[in-house]
Amino acid sequence: MNVPSLESTEMFQALPQYPDHPALEEEILAWWEEARIFDRLRERNRGRAHWSFFDGPKTANTTDGLGVHHLWGRTYKDVFQRYKALQGFDQRYQNGFDCQGLWVEVKVERDLGLNSKREIEEYGLAAFARRNDDYTSGTAATWFLNAGRAAIAANQRSKFLNAGRSGTS
């Protein structure tokens, strides 16, 4: 990431008129990976007071009725969890798509006509796992994750482009 040196007389670099937000996101993500930001945060908070909440609605197997309120709910949960991490709380980080596994498995099990764990084993665990992956890659979950990223980027872009126009940031 291109961070100005402390010796530089220029405090901030000039921003382009039309920033490439996807490229900026990739640059920031690469820097987070290189600097192990998330790992270091987890290490710093390990063993401290614990904080957690359980992520709620099933969305991975619901192809109807998804709306922007689902995106906002996930965004608020993510922001609040990050806020608690910055306060030093040790967390599980179970939010988002991870908690949807059971619902997807139940849906795939029903679609295949399987009625027990034994029948899943007879069907084949690897084949069953592939069916789960196939299901989630072609459902609302993929739309939800992609739309969520696009909605957040659009919101950030709008704030950036309107900064200074209305006298607020």
VMD Tcl script that builds the backbone (N, CA, C; Angstrom):
set m [mol new atoms 507]
animate dup $m
set s [atomselect $m all]
$s set {name element resname resid chain x y z} {
  {N N MET 1 A 0.849 -1.171 0.000}
  {CA C MET 1 A 0.000 0.000 0.000}
  {C C MET 1 A 0.891 1.229 0.000}
  {N N ASN 2 A 0.513 2.218 -0.735}
  {CA C ASN 2 A 1.311 3.416 -0.895}
  {C C ASN 2 A 1.024 4.387 0.248}
  {N N VAL 3 A 1.799 4.289 1.332}
  {CA C VAL 3 A 1.610 5.134 2.501}
  {C C VAL 3 A 2.729 6.163 2.529}
  {N N PRO 4 A 2.380 7.469 2.658}
  {CA C PRO 4 A 3.427 8.487 2.672}
  {C C PRO 4 A 4.328 8.325 3.888}
  {N N SER 5 A 5.601 8.660 3.732}
  {CA C SER 5 A 6.537 8.561 4.857}
  {C C SER 5 A 6.260 9.698 5.830}
  {N N LEU 6 A 6.703 9.501 7.069}
  {CA C LEU 6 A 6.505 10.521 8.087}
  {C C LEU 6 A 7.347 11.763 7.800}
  {N N GLU 7 A 8.418 11.596 7.037}
  {CA C GLU 7 A 9.286 12.726 6.702}
  {C C GLU 7 A 8.708 13.572 5.568}
  {N N SER 8 A 7.717 13.064 4.884}
  {CA C SER 8 A 7.138 13.763 3.747}
  {C C SER 8 A 6.455 15.041 4.206}
  {N N THR 9 A 6.594 16.094 3.418}
  {CA C THR 9 A 5.913 17.352 3.727}
  {C C THR 9 A 4.470 17.299 3.247}
  {N N GLU 10 A 4.162 16.371 2.355}
  {CA C GLU 10 A 2.801 16.234 1.843}
  {C C GLU 10 A 2.046 15.264 2.745}
  {N N MET 11 A 1.032 15.777 3.440}
  {CA C MET 11 A 0.285 14.951 4.389}
  {C C MET 11 A -0.579 13.915 3.669}
  {N N PHE 12 A -1.271 14.332 2.627}
  {CA C PHE 12 A -2.154 13.442 1.894}
  {C C PHE 12 A -1.818 13.491 0.416}
  {N N GLN 13 A -1.936 12.342 -0.217}
  {CA C GLN 13 A -1.736 12.300 -1.656}
  {C C GLN 13 A -3.012 12.774 -2.346}
  {N N ALA 14 A -2.857 13.422 -3.472}
  {CA C ALA 14 A -4.024 13.863 -4.226}
  {C C ALA 14 A -4.811 12.647 -4.694}
  {N N LEU 15 A -6.121 12.756 -4.636}
  {CA C LEU 15 A -6.992 11.671 -5.077}
  {C C LEU 15 A -7.376 11.880 -6.535}
  {N N PRO 16 A -7.494 10.799 -7.274}
  {CA C PRO 16 A -7.926 10.936 -8.666}
  {C C PRO 16 A -9.389 11.386 -8.721}
  {N N GLN 17 A -9.756 12.014 -9.820}
  {CA C GLN 17 A -11.134 12.466 -9.974}
  {C C GLN 17 A -12.103 11.282 -10.000}
  {N N TYR 18 A -11.701 10.192 -10.624}
  {CA C TYR 18 A -12.539 8.996 -10.701}
  {C C TYR 18 A -11.749 7.804 -10.159}
  {N N PRO 19 A -11.783 7.594 -8.843}
  {CA C PRO 19 A -10.990 6.504 -8.262}
  {C C PRO 19 A -11.487 5.130 -8.719}
  {N N ASP 20 A -10.571 4.222 -8.832}
  {CA C ASP 20 A -10.888 2.837 -9.193}
  {C C ASP 20 A -11.121 2.073 -7.890}
  {N N HIS 21 A -12.381 2.083 -7.400}
  {CA C HIS 21 A -12.695 1.488 -6.101}
  {C C HIS 21 A -12.353 0.007 -6.014}
  {N N PRO 22 A -12.660 -0.796 -7.024}
  {CA C PRO 22 A -12.276 -2.211 -6.926}
  {C C PRO 22 A -10.760 -2.389 -6.781}
  {N N ALA 23 A -9.978 -1.592 -7.509}
  {CA C ALA 23 A -8.519 -1.692 -7.396}
  {C C ALA 23 A -8.054 -1.241 -6.018}
  {N N LEU 24 A -8.678 -0.180 -5.495}
  {CA C LEU 24 A -8.333 0.280 -4.144}
  {C C LEU 24 A -8.640 -0.799 -3.110}
  {N N GLU 25 A -9.788 -1.449 -3.266}
  {CA C GLU 25 A -10.162 -2.516 -2.344}
  {C C GLU 25 A -9.145 -3.654 -2.392}
  {N N GLU 26 A -8.751 -4.046 -3.589}
  {CA C GLU 26 A -7.762 -5.118 -3.729}
  {C C GLU 26 A -6.426 -4.712 -3.119}
  {N N GLU 27 A -6.032 -3.454 -3.280}
  {CA C GLU 27 A -4.777 -2.969 -2.711}
  {C C GLU 27 A -4.826 -3.008 -1.182}
  {N N ILE 28 A -5.940 -2.586 -0.624}
  {CA C ILE 28 A -6.090 -2.596 0.835}
  {C C ILE 28 A -6.117 -4.029 1.359}
  {N N LEU 29 A -6.841 -4.899 0.675}
  {CA C LEU 29 A -6.900 -6.299 1.097}
  {C C LEU 29 A -5.522 -6.951 1.040}
  {N N ALA 30 A -4.754 -6.638 0.003}
  {CA C ALA 30 A -3.397 -7.185 -0.113}
  {C C ALA 30 A -2.522 -6.688 1.034}
  {N N TRP 31 A -2.655 -5.418 1.366}
  {CA C TRP 31 A -1.891 -4.866 2.481}
  {C C TRP 31 A -2.290 -5.523 3.798}
  {N N TRP 32 A -3.611 -5.738 4.001}
  {CA C TRP 32 A -4.078 -6.415 5.214}
  {C C TRP 32 A -3.464 -7.819 5.295}
  {N N GLU 33 A -3.432 -8.501 4.177}
  {CA C GLU 33 A -2.867 -9.858 4.147}
  {C C GLU 33 A -1.373 -9.824 4.432}
  {N N GLU 34 A -0.661 -8.947 3.743}
  {CA C GLU 34 A 0.785 -8.838 3.899}
  {C C GLU 34 A 1.175 -8.455 5.331}
  {N N ALA 35 A 0.441 -7.532 5.911}
  {CA C ALA 35 A 0.755 -7.050 7.260}
  {C C ALA 35 A 0.098 -7.910 8.346}
  {N N ARG 36 A -0.671 -8.939 7.941}
  {CA C ARG 36 A -1.351 -9.839 8.872}
  {C C ARG 36 A -2.240 -9.071 9.861}
  {N N ILE 37 A -2.949 -8.080 9.367}
  {CA C ILE 37 A -3.747 -7.203 10.220}
  {C C ILE 37 A -4.769 -7.998 11.030}
  {N N PHE 38 A -5.537 -8.840 10.363}
  {CA C PHE 38 A -6.578 -9.588 11.070}
  {C C PHE 38 A -5.956 -10.571 12.064}
  {N N ASP 39 A -4.906 -11.272 11.654}
  {CA C ASP 39 A -4.233 -12.212 12.560}
  {C C ASP 39 A -3.703 -11.492 13.802}
  {N N ARG 40 A -3.117 -10.324 13.587}
  {CA C ARG 40 A -2.568 -9.560 14.708}
  {C C ARG 40 A -3.674 -9.073 15.638}
  {N N LEU 41 A -4.806 -8.686 15.084}
  {CA C LEU 41 A -5.949 -8.283 15.902}
  {C C LEU 41 A -6.436 -9.457 16.737}
  {N N ARG 42 A -6.546 -10.638 16.112}
  {CA C ARG 42 A -6.988 -11.831 16.849}
  {C C ARG 42 A -6.003 -12.178 17.962}
  {N N GLU 43 A -4.703 -12.088 17.668}
  {CA C GLU 43 A -3.677 -12.373 18.673}
  {C C GLU 43 A -3.758 -11.381 19.826}
  {N N ARG 44 A -3.938 -10.112 19.494}
  {CA C ARG 44 A -4.012 -9.072 20.530}
  {C C ARG 44 A -5.207 -9.292 21.456}
  {N N ASN 45 A -6.345 -9.709 20.892}
  {CA C ASN 45 A -7.576 -9.843 21.681}
  {C C ASN 45 A -7.739 -11.211 22.333}
  {N N ARG 46 A -6.925 -12.192 21.940}
  {CA C ARG 46 A -7.063 -13.548 22.465}
  {C C ARG 46 A -6.959 -13.559 23.989}
  {N N GLY 47 A -7.953 -14.182 24.621}
  {CA C GLY 47 A -7.956 -14.324 26.070}
  {C C GLY 47 A -8.587 -13.158 26.814}
  {N N ARG 48 A -8.926 -12.112 26.110}
  {CA C ARG 48 A -9.597 -10.973 26.750}
  {C C ARG 48 A -11.079 -11.291 26.923}
  {N N ALA 49 A -11.814 -10.337 27.432}
  {CA C ALA 49 A -13.259 -10.524 27.617}
  {C C ALA 49 A -13.882 -10.939 26.289}
  {N N HIS 50 A -14.796 -11.901 26.359}
  {CA C HIS 50 A -15.409 -12.445 25.149}
  {C C HIS 50 A -16.689 -11.685 24.821}
  {N N TRP 51 A -16.918 -11.477 23.533}
  {CA C TRP 51 A -18.171 -10.870 23.069}
  {C C TRP 51 A -18.615 -11.610 21.820}
  {N N SER 52 A -19.908 -11.875 21.743}
  {CA C SER 52 A -20.421 -12.590 20.581}
  {C C SER 52 A -21.913 -12.363 20.458}
  {N N PHE 53 A -22.421 -12.448 19.262}
  {CA C PHE 53 A -23.848 -12.553 19.033}
  {C C PHE 53 A -24.049 -13.567 17.930}
  {N N PHE 54 A -25.246 -14.086 17.855}
  {CA C PHE 54 A -25.524 -15.108 16.867}
  {C C PHE 54 A -26.221 -14.482 15.669}
  {N N ASP 55 A -25.677 -14.745 14.501}
  {CA C ASP 55 A -26.247 -14.233 13.273}
  {C C ASP 55 A -27.502 -15.021 12.967}
  {N N GLY 56 A -28.519 -14.329 12.493}
  {CA C GLY 56 A -29.812 -14.935 12.454}
  {C C GLY 56 A -30.348 -15.505 11.181}
  {N N PRO 57 A -30.986 -14.705 10.342}
  {CA C PRO 57 A -31.899 -15.264 9.348}
  {C C PRO 57 A -31.213 -16.151 8.325}
  {N N LYS 58 A -31.909 -17.190 7.956}
  {CA C LYS 58 A -31.375 -18.065 6.914}
  {C C LYS 58 A -31.625 -17.413 5.559}
  {N N THR 59 A -30.564 -17.229 4.818}
  {CA C THR 59 A -30.691 -16.604 3.505}
  {C C THR 59 A -30.137 -17.487 2.406}
  {N N ALA 60 A -29.312 -18.441 2.733}
  {CA C ALA 60 A -28.658 -19.239 1.698}
  {C C ALA 60 A -29.635 -20.138 0.965}
  {N N ASN 61 A -30.732 -20.488 1.595}
  {CA C ASN 61 A -31.684 -21.353 0.913}
  {C C ASN 61 A -33.024 -20.649 0.693}
  {N N THR 62 A -33.001 -19.343 0.652}
  {CA C THR 62 A -34.200 -18.576 0.386}
  {C C THR 62 A -33.968 -17.779 -0.884}
  {N N THR 63 A -34.639 -18.164 -1.948}
  {CA C THR 63 A -34.428 -17.465 -3.215}
  {C C THR 63 A -35.485 -16.408 -3.456}
  {N N ASP 64 A -36.506 -16.368 -2.615}
  {CA C ASP 64 A -37.522 -15.336 -2.785}
  {C C ASP 64 A -37.526 -14.421 -1.559}
  {N N GLY 65 A -37.940 -13.217 -1.766}
  {CA C GLY 65 A -38.092 -12.306 -0.646}
  {C C GLY 65 A -36.819 -11.655 -0.152}
  {N N LEU 66 A -35.697 -11.808 -0.847}
  {CA C LEU 66 A -34.476 -11.132 -0.422}
  {C C LEU 66 A -34.552 -9.670 -0.832}
  {N N GLY 67 A -34.139 -8.817 0.062}
  {CA C GLY 67 A -34.177 -7.396 -0.244}
  {C C GLY 67 A -32.974 -6.688 0.339}
  {N N VAL 68 A -32.952 -5.393 0.137}
  {CA C VAL 68 A -31.826 -4.597 0.606}
  {C C VAL 68 A -31.724 -4.657 2.129}
  {N N HIS 69 A -32.834 -4.913 2.817}
  {CA C HIS 69 A -32.787 -5.012 4.277}
  {C C HIS 69 A -31.890 -6.161 4.729}
  {N N HIS 70 A -31.782 -7.212 3.942}
  {CA C HIS 70 A -30.845 -8.287 4.283}
  {C C HIS 70 A -29.412 -7.779 4.215}
  {N N LEU 71 A -29.121 -6.990 3.190}
  {CA C LEU 71 A -27.776 -6.435 3.032}
  {C C LEU 71 A -27.436 -5.496 4.173}
  {N N TRP 72 A -28.369 -4.627 4.517}
  {CA C TRP 72 A -28.113 -3.676 5.603}
  {C C TRP 72 A -27.923 -4.415 6.920}
  {N N GLY 73 A -28.751 -5.426 7.169}
  {CA C GLY 73 A -28.609 -6.185 8.416}
  {C C GLY 73 A -27.232 -6.799 8.549}
  {N N ARG 74 A -26.755 -7.423 7.487}
  {CA C ARG 74 A -25.422 -8.033 7.529}
  {C C ARG 74 A -24.341 -6.972 7.665}
  {N N THR 75 A -24.534 -5.841 7.000}
  {CA C THR 75 A -23.547 -4.762 7.090}
  {C C THR 75 A -23.457 -4.237 8.513}
  {N N TYR 76 A -24.607 -3.977 9.134}
  {CA C TYR 76 A -24.602 -3.486 10.518}
  {C C TYR 76 A -23.942 -4.488 11.454}
  {N N LYS 77 A -24.249 -5.763 11.269}
  {CA C LYS 77 A -23.647 -6.787 12.127}
  {C C LYS 77 A -22.132 -6.822 11.958}
  {N N ASP 78 A -21.678 -6.716 10.727}
  {CA C ASP 78 A -20.241 -6.728 10.458}
  {C C ASP 78 A -19.564 -5.511 11.073}
  {N N VAL 79 A -20.153 -4.335 10.887}
  {CA C VAL 79 A -19.564 -3.108 11.437}
  {C C VAL 79 A -19.528 -3.178 12.958}
  {N N PHE 80 A -20.604 -3.637 13.574}
  {CA C PHE 80 A -20.638 -3.692 15.032}
  {C C PHE 80 A -19.610 -4.684 15.565}
  {N N GLN 81 A -19.453 -5.809 14.890}
  {CA C GLN 81 A -18.454 -6.781 15.329}
  {C C GLN 81 A -17.048 -6.209 15.202}
  {N N ARG 82 A -16.779 -5.482 14.141}
  {CA C ARG 82 A -15.467 -4.839 13.991}
  {C C ARG 82 A -15.241 -3.817 15.103}
  {N N TYR 83 A -16.278 -3.065 15.434}
  {CA C TYR 83 A -16.202 -2.075 16.509}
  {C C TYR 83 A -15.833 -2.763 17.827}
  {N N LYS 84 A -16.489 -3.888 18.121}
  {CA C LYS 84 A -16.194 -4.610 19.371}
  {C C LYS 84 A -14.767 -5.163 19.351}
  {N N ALA 85 A -14.284 -5.567 18.196}
  {CA C ALA 85 A -12.900 -6.048 18.092}
  {C C ALA 85 A -11.933 -4.906 18.401}
  {N N LEU 86 A -12.225 -3.714 17.888}
  {CA C LEU 86 A -11.355 -2.572 18.156}
  {C C LEU 86 A -11.384 -2.179 19.629}
  {N N GLN 87 A -12.451 -2.544 20.331}
  {CA C GLN 87 A -12.519 -2.300 21.771}
  {C C GLN 87 A -11.747 -3.362 22.554}
  {N N GLY 88 A -11.260 -4.399 21.863}
  {CA C GLY 88 A -10.423 -5.401 22.509}
  {C C GLY 88 A -11.112 -6.691 22.884}
  {N N PHE 89 A -12.331 -6.918 22.432}
  {CA C PHE 89 A -13.041 -8.144 22.777}
  {C C PHE 89 A -12.578 -9.321 21.926}
  {N N ASP 90 A -12.452 -10.481 22.561}
  {CA C ASP 90 A -12.142 -11.734 21.872}
  {C C ASP 90 A -13.451 -12.252 21.280}
  {N N GLN 91 A -13.421 -12.674 20.011}
  {CA C GLN 91 A -14.656 -13.061 19.342}
  {C C GLN 91 A -14.506 -14.345 18.549}
  {N N ARG 92 A -15.660 -14.929 18.222}
  {CA C ARG 92 A -15.704 -16.150 17.426}
  {C C ARG 92 A -15.687 -15.888 15.926}
  {N N TYR 93 A -16.159 -14.758 15.488}
  {CA C TYR 93 A -16.267 -14.421 14.063}
  {C C TYR 93 A -17.091 -15.451 13.297}
  {N N GLN 94 A -18.287 -15.708 13.787}
  {CA C GLN 94 A -19.167 -16.670 13.137}
  {C C GLN 94 A -20.123 -16.011 12.163}
  {N N ASN 95 A -20.080 -14.707 12.032}
  {CA C ASN 95 A -21.071 -14.007 11.221}
  {C C ASN 95 A -20.995 -14.352 9.749}
  {N N GLY 96 A -22.045 -13.963 9.070}
  {CA C GLY 96 A -22.076 -14.099 7.633}
  {C C GLY 96 A -22.479 -15.483 7.188}
  {N N PHE 97 A -21.923 -15.892 6.076}
  {CA C PHE 97 A -22.363 -17.102 5.409}
  {C C PHE 97 A -22.030 -18.374 6.190}
  {N N ASP 98 A -21.019 -18.321 7.058}
  {CA C ASP 98 A -20.589 -19.531 7.762}
  {C C ASP 98 A -21.719 -20.208 8.514}
  {N N CYS 99 A -22.629 -19.421 9.087}
  {CA C CYS 99 A -23.680 -20.016 9.913}
  {C C CYS 99 A -24.772 -20.660 9.070}
  {N N GLN 100 A -24.690 -20.574 7.759}
  {CA C GLN 100 A -25.752 -21.086 6.911}
  {C C GLN 100 A -25.584 -22.569 6.564}
  {N N GLY 101 A -24.470 -23.162 6.940}
  {CA C GLY 101 A -24.180 -24.527 6.516}
  {C C GLY 101 A -25.274 -25.530 6.803}
  {N N LEU 102 A -25.784 -25.539 8.024}
  {CA C LEU 102 A -26.800 -26.521 8.393}
  {C C LEU 102 A -28.046 -26.385 7.532}
  {N N TRP 103 A -28.496 -25.159 7.296}
  {CA C TRP 103 A -29.702 -24.962 6.494}
  {C C TRP 103 A -29.502 -25.461 5.070}
  {N N VAL 104 A -28.348 -25.237 4.526}
  {CA C VAL 104 A -28.055 -25.712 3.179}
  {C C VAL 104 A -28.024 -27.237 3.170}
  {N N GLU 105 A -27.374 -27.824 4.158}
  {CA C GLU 105 A -27.307 -29.289 4.224}
  {C C GLU 105 A -28.699 -29.899 4.328}
  {N N VAL 106 A -29.573 -29.317 5.133}
  {CA C VAL 106 A -30.940 -29.832 5.265}
  {C C VAL 106 A -31.663 -29.744 3.928}
  {N N LYS 107 A -31.499 -28.619 3.225}
  {CA C LYS 107 A -32.144 -28.445 1.918}
  {C C LYS 107 A -31.631 -29.478 0.918}
  {N N VAL 108 A -30.315 -29.672 0.846}
  {CA C VAL 108 A -29.735 -30.641 -0.089}
  {C C VAL 108 A -30.166 -32.059 0.279}
  {N N GLU 109 A -30.172 -32.348 1.566}
  {CA C GLU 109 A -30.613 -33.669 2.034}
  {C C GLU 109 A -32.045 -33.944 1.571}
  {N N ARG 110 A -32.917 -32.961 1.714}
  {CA C ARG 110 A -34.310 -33.127 1.267}
  {C C ARG 110 A -34.389 -33.284 -0.247}
  {N N ASP 111 A -33.638 -32.444 -0.977}
  {CA C ASP 111 A -33.658 -32.521 -2.440}
  {C C ASP 111 A -33.221 -33.890 -2.943}
  {N N LEU 112 A -32.275 -34.500 -2.245}
  {CA C LEU 112 A -31.779 -35.814 -2.639}
  {C C LEU 112 A -32.661 -36.949 -2.132}
  {N N GLY 113 A -33.632 -36.624 -1.292}
  {CA C GLY 113 A -34.506 -37.657 -0.733}
  {C C GLY 113 A -33.839 -38.490 0.344}
  {N N LEU 114 A -32.829 -37.930 0.980}
  {CA C LEU 114 A -32.123 -38.633 2.046}
  {C C LEU 114 A -32.792 -38.309 3.375}
  {N N ASN 115 A -32.869 -39.308 4.260}
  {CA C ASN 115 A -33.614 -39.131 5.503}
  {C C ASN 115 A -32.795 -39.352 6.762}
  {N N SER 116 A -31.510 -39.625 6.615}
  {CA C SER 116 A -30.694 -39.852 7.815}
  {C C SER 116 A -29.222 -39.608 7.483}
  {N N LYS 117 A -28.438 -39.485 8.520}
  {CA C LYS 117 A -26.990 -39.309 8.329}
  {C C LYS 117 A -26.392 -40.559 7.687}
  {N N ARG 118 A -26.934 -41.710 8.017}
  {CA C ARG 118 A -26.462 -42.959 7.407}
  {C C ARG 118 A -26.673 -42.934 5.902}
  {N N GLU 119 A -27.827 -42.433 5.460}
  {CA C GLU 119 A -28.093 -42.344 4.026}
  {C C GLU 119 A -27.142 -41.354 3.349}
  {N N ILE 120 A -26.776 -40.291 4.046}
  {CA C ILE 120 A -25.801 -39.342 3.506}
  {C C ILE 120 A -24.460 -40.044 3.332}
  {N N GLU 121 A -24.051 -40.824 4.323}
  {CA C GLU 121 A -22.787 -41.567 4.223}
  {C C GLU 121 A -22.826 -42.557 3.080}
  {N N GLU 122 A -23.964 -43.226 2.879}
  {CA C GLU 122 A -24.103 -44.163 1.774}
  {C C GLU 122 A -24.051 -43.422 0.434}
  {N N TYR 123 A -24.629 -42.246 0.384}
  {CA C TYR 123 A -24.581 -41.425 -0.831}
  {C C TYR 123 A -23.140 -41.021 -1.128}
  {N N GLY 124 A -22.372 -40.787 -0.054}
  {CA C GLY 124 A -20.965 -40.390 -0.178}
  {C C GLY 124 A -20.765 -38.981 0.354}
  {N N LEU 125 A -19.896 -38.851 1.352}
  {CA C LEU 125 A -19.682 -37.542 1.973}
  {C C LEU 125 A -19.112 -36.526 0.994}
  {N N ALA 126 A -18.182 -36.960 0.150}
  {CA C ALA 126 A -17.591 -36.030 -0.815}
  {C C ALA 126 A -18.642 -35.561 -1.820}
  {N N ALA 127 A -19.465 -36.486 -2.303}
  {CA C ALA 127 A -20.514 -36.128 -3.259}
  {C C ALA 127 A -21.545 -35.212 -2.602}
  {N N PHE 128 A -21.879 -35.493 -1.358}
  {CA C PHE 128 A -22.832 -34.651 -0.626}
  {C C PHE 128 A -22.264 -33.246 -0.422}
  {N N ALA 129 A -20.997 -33.161 -0.073}
  {CA C ALA 129 A -20.346 -31.853 0.109}
  {C C ALA 129 A -20.341 -31.078 -1.205}
  {N N ARG 130 A -20.072 -31.778 -2.315}
  {CA C ARG 130 A -20.090 -31.120 -3.632}
  {C C ARG 130 A -21.475 -30.570 -3.947}
  {N N ARG 131 A -22.516 -31.338 -3.627}
  {CA C ARG 131 A -23.889 -30.880 -3.867}
  {C C ARG 131 A -24.184 -29.625 -3.047}
  {N N ASN 132 A -23.675 -29.580 -1.818}
  {CA C ASN 132 A -23.841 -28.377 -0.992}
  {C C ASN 132 A -23.136 -27.189 -1.633}
  {N N ASP 133 A -21.912 -27.407 -2.088}
  {CA C ASP 133 A -21.156 -26.336 -2.752}
  {C C ASP 133 A -21.870 -25.873 -4.021}
  {N N ASP 134 A -22.357 -26.824 -4.806}
  {CA C ASP 134 A -23.068 -26.479 -6.031}
  {C C ASP 134 A -24.306 -25.651 -5.714}
  {N N TYR 135 A -25.005 -26.055 -4.664}
  {CA C TYR 135 A -26.228 -25.341 -4.292}
  {C C TYR 135 A -25.923 -23.906 -3.887}
  {N N THR 136 A -24.941 -23.716 -3.016}
  {CA C THR 136 A -24.662 -22.370 -2.528}
  {C C THR 136 A -24.076 -21.485 -3.616}
  {N N SER 137 A -23.358 -22.065 -4.578}
  {CA C SER 137 A -22.771 -21.225 -5.620}
  {C C SER 137 A -23.808 -20.771 -6.633}
  {N N GLY 138 A -24.972 -21.390 -6.638}
  {CA C GLY 138 A -25.986 -21.004 -7.609}
  {C C GLY 138 A -27.246 -20.441 -6.999}
  {N N THR 139 A -27.203 -20.029 -5.745}
  {CA C THR 139 A -28.409 -19.561 -5.063}
  {C C THR 139 A -28.317 -18.102 -4.680}
  {N N ALA 140 A -29.249 -17.735 -3.874}
  {CA C ALA 140 A -29.315 -16.364 -3.376}
  {C C ALA 140 A -28.080 -15.999 -2.576}
  {N N ALA 141 A -27.400 -16.987 -2.033}
  {CA C ALA 141 A -26.215 -16.676 -1.234}
  {C C ALA 141 A -25.172 -15.954 -2.065}
  {N N THR 142 A -24.943 -16.422 -3.270}
  {CA C THR 142 A -23.968 -15.776 -4.139}
  {C C THR 142 A -24.435 -14.378 -4.505}
  {N N TRP 143 A -25.711 -14.278 -4.859}
  {CA C TRP 143 A -26.260 -12.954 -5.158}
  {C C TRP 143 A -26.102 -12.041 -3.955}
  {N N PHE 144 A -26.436 -12.571 -2.793}
  {CA C PHE 144 A -26.400 -11.784 -1.558}
  {C C PHE 144 A -24.998 -11.258 -1.282}
  {N N LEU 145 A -24.011 -12.115 -1.374}
  {CA C LEU 145 A -22.645 -11.688 -1.102}
  {C C LEU 145 A -22.158 -10.675 -2.130}
  {N N ASN 146 A -22.425 -10.915 -3.396}
  {CA C ASN 146 A -21.997 -9.986 -4.449}
  {C C ASN 146 A -22.754 -8.663 -4.362}
  {N N ALA 147 A -24.053 -8.728 -4.126}
  {CA C ALA 147 A -24.854 -7.510 -4.033}
  {C C ALA 147 A -24.456 -6.715 -2.802}
  {N N GLY 148 A -24.146 -7.409 -1.722}
  {CA C GLY 148 A -23.712 -6.720 -0.507}
  {C C GLY 148 A -22.433 -5.947 -0.738}
  {N N ARG 149 A -21.485 -6.561 -1.396}
  {CA C ARG 149 A -20.213 -5.884 -1.698}
  {C C ARG 149 A -20.467 -4.689 -2.621}
  {N N ALA 150 A -21.341 -4.870 -3.608}
  {CA C ALA 150 A -21.641 -3.774 -4.537}
  {C C ALA 150 A -22.360 -2.635 -3.824}
  {N N ALA 151 A -23.290 -2.971 -2.921}
  {CA C ALA 151 A -24.030 -1.934 -2.196}
  {C C ALA 151 A -23.101 -1.125 -1.300}
  {N N ILE 152 A -22.196 -1.796 -0.639}
  {CA C ILE 152 A -21.245 -1.097 0.228}
  {C C ILE 152 A -20.338 -0.212 -0.606}
  {N N ALA 153 A -19.840 -0.727 -1.716}
  {CA C ALA 153 A -18.965 0.061 -2.588}
  {C C ALA 153 A -19.715 1.273 -3.137}
  {N N ALA 154 A -20.978 1.087 -3.531}
  {CA C ALA 154 A -21.764 2.210 -4.065}
  {C C ALA 154 A -21.978 3.265 -2.993}
  {N N ASN 155 A -22.244 2.837 -1.771}
  {CA C ASN 155 A -22.438 3.772 -0.669}
  {C C ASN 155 A -21.154 4.557 -0.401}
  {N N GLN 156 A -20.018 3.871 -0.372}
  {CA C GLN 156 A -18.743 4.541 -0.140}
  {C C GLN 156 A -18.431 5.503 -1.284}
  {N N ARG 157 A -18.685 5.074 -2.518}
  {CA C ARG 157 A -18.429 5.919 -3.675}
  {C C ARG 157 A -19.301 7.171 -3.610}
  {N N SER 158 A -20.578 7.008 -3.236}
  {CA C SER 158 A -21.483 8.143 -3.146}
  {C C SER 158 A -21.006 9.135 -2.091}
  {N N LYS 159 A -20.595 8.641 -0.941}
  {CA C LYS 159 A -20.093 9.525 0.108}
  {C C LYS 159 A -18.838 10.252 -0.363}
  {N N PHE 160 A -17.956 9.522 -1.045}
  {CA C PHE 160 A -16.711 10.116 -1.531}
  {C C PHE 160 A -17.005 11.213 -2.552}
  {N N LEU 161 A -17.874 10.905 -3.514}
  {CA C LEU 161 A -18.155 11.860 -4.581}
  {C C LEU 161 A -18.914 13.086 -4.082}
  {N N ASN 162 A -19.720 12.910 -3.028}
  {CA C ASN 162 A -20.502 14.019 -2.502}
  {C C ASN 162 A -19.803 14.788 -1.397}
  {N N ALA 163 A -18.660 14.298 -0.945}
  {CA C ALA 163 A -17.924 14.991 0.118}
  {C C ALA 163 A -17.545 16.386 -0.356}
  {N N GLY 164 A -17.821 17.361 0.456}
  {CA C GLY 164 A -17.470 18.734 0.118}
  {C C GLY 164 A -18.566 19.462 -0.652}
  {N N ARG 165 A -19.429 18.731 -1.342}
  {CA C ARG 165 A -20.502 19.392 -2.111}
  {C C ARG 165 A -21.563 19.964 -1.184}
  {N N SER 166 A -21.919 19.177 -0.146}
  {CA C SER 166 A -22.981 19.627 0.746}
  {C C SER 166 A -22.434 20.217 2.031}
  {N N GLY 167 A -21.114 20.281 2.136}
  {CA C GLY 167 A -20.505 20.794 3.356}
  {C C GLY 167 A -20.357 19.766 4.430}
  {N N THR 168 A -20.741 18.498 4.143}
  {CA C THR 168 A -20.594 17.407 5.107}
  {C C THR 168 A -19.742 16.326 4.489}
  {N N SER 169 A -19.277 15.426 5.332}
  {CA C SER 169 A -18.500 14.317 4.798}
  {C C SER 169 A -19.172 13.021 5.118}
}
mol reanalyze $m
mol bondsrecalc $m
mol representation Tube
mol addrep $m
